[in-house]
Amino acid sequence: MAIGTEVVTKDCTALTDSELAEMADLSNGSRAGFGIGFLSKQREEWVLVTHAREEGKLRGYAMSTLERIGGTPSLLIGLASYTRTRGSASALDAVMHDLYRRAVLAFPDEDVLVGTRIASPSGYRAFAGLEDVVPRPEHKATGEERAWGRRLAKRFGLEAQLEDRSFVIKGDGDLTGLLDYEPTKEPREAAAYKECFELLDLEGRDTLVCFGWAMAEVLAEGTLPA
């Protein structure tokens, strides 16, 4: 965790109206554009909310859940948003570190699937340190990987909108949950993933369903994100 970054995770049901307003303010002007009304509804869909603050100021947040999908331990990030300032990377890393800490407590000695939706290459920073990230450039997804794409799309309530060969979830122009991370300076790793987004209609709010594996031994070490 970055020095000076305070992270707190609690139940979504404990979110106050003032916290929702603070979260909406952070997302104001971003591609995600999560408003108070949208966040209030999402509060009912997810179990945990994680806030990252620096000197008391909100720098990022995520709504997530730890559950089993078909018996497989899973960490699902329904939505997240981060500041566009220099503190964005620290906030993202701090949130992910806390979520992984909780994952190893919930699923000791087990590999954990990490899944979310993103709309820009920068979002792949959230998968730092994970194995077998899908989709990825120059990789033809296996049948099982495509099946995981369908399972996640179904969990997000969007199975009918998934194109399972490209992992694109077609939007309808309305607000949708995603991991919103677009720092002022694009991360180095983002360039390698740009081709995965060529089919996205951003005005229609398409997203890419993505996942990777946090291996049990790495989770136990507490070194993620790496």
C-alpha positions as CSV (number, residue, x, y, z in Angstrom):
1,M,0.0,0.0,0.0
2,A,1.3,3.5,-0.8
3,I,2.5,5.5,2.1
4,G,-0.1,8.1,3.1
5,T,-3.0,6.2,1.5
6,E,-5.7,5.1,4.0
7,V,-8.0,2.3,2.9
8,V,-11.3,1.3,4.5
9,T,-13.6,-1.5,3.4
10,K,-17.1,-2.0,4.8
11,D,-20.5,-3.3,3.8
12,C,-22.2,-1.4,0.9
13,T,-25.3,-1.2,3.1
14,A,-23.4,1.0,5.5
15,L,-22.8,3.7,2.8
16,T,-24.1,7.1,3.8
17,D,-25.7,9.6,1.5
18,S,-22.7,11.9,2.1
19,E,-20.3,9.1,1.0
20,L,-22.4,8.5,-2.1
21,A,-22.2,12.2,-2.9
22,E,-18.4,12.1,-2.4
23,M,-18.1,9.1,-4.7
24,A,-20.3,10.7,-7.4
25,D,-18.1,13.9,-7.2
26,L,-15.0,11.8,-7.8
27,S,-16.6,10.3,-11.0
28,N,-18.0,13.6,-12.2
29,G,-16.6,14.3,-15.7
30,S,-15.2,10.9,-16.2
31,R,-16.2,8.4,-18.9
32,A,-18.0,6.4,-16.3
33,G,-20.0,9.3,-14.9
34,F,-21.4,7.5,-11.9
35,G,-24.1,9.7,-10.3
36,I,-25.7,9.4,-6.9
37,G,-28.8,7.7,-8.2
38,F,-26.7,5.1,-10.1
39,L,-24.4,4.5,-7.1
40,S,-27.4,4.2,-4.8
41,K,-28.8,1.4,-6.9
42,Q,-25.4,-0.3,-7.2
43,R,-25.2,-0.3,-3.4
44,E,-27.9,-2.9,-3.4
45,E,-26.1,-5.1,-6.0
46,W,-22.7,-5.5,-4.3
47,V,-21.5,-6.5,-0.9
48,L,-18.3,-4.5,-0.1
49,V,-17.2,-0.9,-0.8
50,T,-13.6,0.1,-0.5
51,H,-12.5,3.7,-0.2
52,A,-8.9,5.0,-0.6
53,R,-8.1,8.4,0.8
54,E,-5.1,10.6,1.0
55,E,-5.1,13.2,3.8
56,G,-8.9,12.6,4.1
57,K,-9.6,13.2,0.5
58,L,-11.2,10.4,-1.6
59,R,-8.9,9.2,-4.3
60,G,-10.7,6.0,-5.4
61,Y,-13.3,3.5,-4.6
62,A,-14.6,0.1,-5.6
63,M,-17.8,-1.9,-5.0
64,S,-17.1,-5.6,-5.0
65,T,-18.0,-9.1,-3.7
66,L,-16.2,-12.3,-2.8
67,E,-18.2,-15.3,-3.8
68,R,-18.0,-18.7,-5.5
69,I,-19.1,-19.0,-9.1
70,G,-19.7,-22.7,-9.9
71,G,-17.6,-23.5,-6.9
72,T,-14.7,-21.3,-8.0
73,P,-13.5,-18.6,-5.6
74,S,-14.1,-15.2,-7.2
75,L,-13.4,-11.6,-6.5
76,L,-15.8,-9.5,-8.6
77,I,-15.5,-5.8,-9.0
78,G,-18.8,-4.4,-10.0
79,L,-17.6,-0.8,-10.4
80,A,-14.7,1.4,-9.4
81,S,-13.6,4.9,-10.0
82,Y,-10.3,6.7,-9.4
83,T,-9.1,10.3,-9.4
84,R,-7.4,11.8,-12.5
85,T,-4.6,13.3,-10.3
86,R,-1.2,11.9,-9.7
87,G,-2.6,9.8,-6.8
88,S,-4.6,7.6,-9.1
89,A,-2.1,4.7,-9.3
90,S,-1.5,4.7,-5.6
91,A,-5.3,4.6,-4.9
92,L,-5.9,1.8,-7.4
93,D,-3.0,-0.3,-5.9
94,A,-4.2,0.3,-2.4
95,V,-7.8,-0.7,-3.1
96,M,-6.7,-3.9,-5.0
97,H,-4.2,-4.8,-2.2
98,D,-7.0,-4.6,0.4
99,L,-9.3,-6.7,-1.8
100,Y,-6.7,-9.3,-2.2
101,R,-6.1,-9.4,1.6
102,R,-9.8,-10.1,2.0
103,A,-9.7,-12.7,-0.7
104,V,-7.0,-14.7,1.0
105,L,-9.0,-14.6,4.3
106,A,-12.2,-15.8,2.5
107,F,-10.5,-18.4,0.3
108,P,-7.3,-19.6,2.1
109,D,-5.0,-21.8,0.0
110,E,-7.1,-21.4,-3.2
111,D,-6.6,-19.7,-6.5
112,V,-9.0,-16.8,-7.0
113,L,-10.6,-15.6,-10.2
114,V,-10.6,-11.8,-10.5
115,G,-13.2,-10.3,-12.8
116,T,-14.5,-6.9,-13.8
117,R,-15.4,-4.7,-16.8
118,I,-13.2,-2.0,-18.3
119,A,-13.5,0.4,-21.2
120,S,-9.9,1.5,-21.7
121,P,-6.4,-0.1,-21.8
122,S,-5.4,1.7,-18.6
123,G,-7.8,-0.5,-16.7
124,Y,-5.5,-3.5,-17.2
125,R,-3.3,-2.0,-14.4
126,A,-5.9,-3.6,-12.0
127,F,-4.7,-7.0,-13.2
128,A,-1.0,-6.4,-12.3
129,G,0.5,-9.6,-10.9
130,L,-2.3,-11.9,-12.1
131,E,-1.9,-15.0,-14.2
132,D,-3.6,-15.9,-17.5
133,V,-5.4,-12.6,-18.0
134,V,-8.1,-12.7,-20.7
135,P,-8.6,-11.2,-23.1
136,R,-5.0,-10.3,-24.1
137,P,-3.4,-9.5,-27.4
138,E,-2.3,-12.4,-29.7
139,H,-4.1,-14.9,-27.5
140,K,-6.9,-17.0,-28.9
141,A,-9.3,-17.7,-26.0
142,T,-9.9,-21.3,-25.2
143,G,-13.4,-22.7,-24.9
144,E,-13.1,-22.6,-21.1
145,E,-12.0,-19.0,-21.1
146,R,-14.9,-18.0,-23.3
147,A,-17.2,-19.9,-20.9
148,W,-15.8,-17.8,-18.1
149,G,-16.6,-14.7,-20.1
150,R,-20.2,-15.9,-20.3
151,R,-20.3,-16.7,-16.6
152,L,-19.1,-13.3,-15.7
153,A,-21.4,-11.5,-18.1
154,K,-24.3,-13.5,-16.6
155,R,-23.2,-12.5,-13.1
156,F,-23.2,-8.8,-14.2
157,G,-26.7,-9.3,-15.6
158,L,-25.5,-8.8,-19.2
159,E,-25.2,-12.3,-20.7
160,A,-27.4,-11.5,-23.7
161,Q,-25.2,-8.5,-24.6
162,L,-21.9,-10.4,-24.7
163,E,-20.0,-11.3,-27.8
164,D,-18.1,-14.2,-26.4
165,R,-15.3,-14.3,-29.0
166,S,-14.3,-10.7,-28.4
167,F,-15.4,-10.5,-24.8
168,V,-17.2,-7.2,-25.6
169,I,-20.4,-6.5,-23.7
170,K,-22.5,-4.3,-26.0
171,G,-23.9,-1.3,-24.2
172,D,-27.2,0.4,-24.8
173,G,-26.0,4.0,-24.1
174,D,-27.1,3.9,-20.4
175,L,-24.7,4.0,-17.4
176,T,-23.1,0.7,-16.6
177,G,-20.8,-0.6,-14.0
178,L,-17.1,-0.8,-14.9
179,L,-13.6,-0.2,-13.4
180,D,-13.0,3.4,-14.4
181,Y,-9.3,4.1,-14.3
182,E,-7.9,6.7,-16.8
183,P,-5.0,8.5,-15.3
184,T,-3.6,11.6,-16.9
185,K,-0.5,9.6,-17.9
186,E,-1.3,6.3,-19.5
187,P,0.4,3.3,-17.8
188,R,3.2,1.6,-19.7
189,E,1.3,-1.7,-19.8
190,A,-1.7,-0.1,-21.4
191,A,-0.2,0.2,-24.9
192,A,0.0,-3.6,-25.2
193,Y,-3.7,-4.0,-24.7
194,K,-5.1,-1.3,-27.1
195,E,-6.0,-3.8,-29.8
196,C,-8.5,-5.5,-27.4
197,F,-10.6,-2.3,-27.5
198,E,-10.8,-1.7,-31.2
199,L,-14.3,-3.1,-31.4
200,L,-15.7,-1.0,-28.5
201,D,-18.4,1.6,-29.2
202,L,-17.6,4.0,-26.4
203,E,-20.5,6.3,-27.1
204,G,-22.8,3.2,-26.7
205,R,-21.0,2.4,-23.4
206,D,-19.6,-0.9,-24.6
207,T,-17.3,-2.6,-22.1
208,L,-14.8,-5.4,-22.1
209,V,-15.3,-8.3,-19.6
210,C,-11.9,-9.2,-18.3
211,F,-10.5,-11.7,-15.8
212,G,-7.3,-13.2,-14.4
213,W,-6.1,-15.5,-11.7
214,A,-4.6,-14.6,-8.3
215,M,-2.7,-17.7,-7.4
216,A,-2.9,-19.0,-3.9
217,E,0.8,-18.8,-3.1
218,V,1.0,-15.2,-4.3
219,L,-2.1,-14.2,-2.3
220,A,-0.5,-15.8,0.8
221,E,2.6,-13.7,0.3
222,G,0.5,-10.5,0.3
223,T,2.5,-9.0,-2.6
224,L,-0.3,-8.2,-4.9
225,P,-0.6,-6.0,-6.8
226,A,2.9,-6.6,-8.1
